[in-house]
Amino acid sequence: MCQAIPRKVLSTDGARAQVDYDGQPTWVEAGAITGLTVGEYVVVYAGQALDRMPVDEAEAMLAFYGELESLLEAASR
């Protein structure tokens, strides 16, 4: 199952953006989003940046996913 996840923009190159994908720099297509800058967050699904996301919302969502993952790991022990 794929999820649309916020990813932080590390660099841009034309119609592509390099994003932080769980600690790994990964290039995604971003031609539909003009004027991306380093430090912004984009919602990524299947290798495509779909839209910008406000920093506070993106960081809150990523924190929630991190907490959820920890709870699931603890429950599986």
Phi, psi and omega in degrees: 000133177262147178235147171278114187239138174290136178228140181280134179283125179262325178197167178228155179208090180065241183269012179239156174227138174266125183239160175278110180251087182053047178090354180250124174294127184223135178275136175230157175287133183219023184298336181280351181246111183273150173069029177297143177232156178301136179099342176286163174249142174234151175273123184247134176219124176052044175078012182235127173282119186268323185193161172286157174223136177303142184305314183296320178293317181297314181293325177294318180294318179295322177296318178299313179300320178297317178294318179298317179298318179297318179296318179295320178296316180296322181289335182275355180280000000 
